[in-house]
């Protein structure tokens, strides 16, 4: 049960980090209404595919973006067609491994942690999750 608790803390840390990135992006670029708007700015060539915004380095990829904070912590997120932020177990594990004090959690413990966090998290398709509104 302790491992599931650590996984749960990791998932909650990811959600907090994602919220902090969203807030920082809105402050740095007042025209964006949600984090997914970064994709539109890249596609319209208003910003480059990689760069820095505020305290974060970013790299836009396919349907998502990877953000890296000054301390090296990475948060990778994809976006749905409606702009919702979604993530999977791989992204959560990668976040844990890039923390200043890395945390390696098994997929089984991560699944248990994610399930324990419903209704905070929604499974939008098998293995992919979003934060409930």
Buried (B, 14 or more C-beta within 10 A) or exposed (E): EEBBEBBBBBBBBBBEBBEBBBEBBBEEBEEBEBBBBBBEBBEEEEBEEEEEBBBBBBBBEEEBBBBBBEEEBBBBBBBBEEEBBBBBBEBBBBBBEBBEEEBEBEEEBBBBBBEBBEEEBBEEEEEBBBBEE
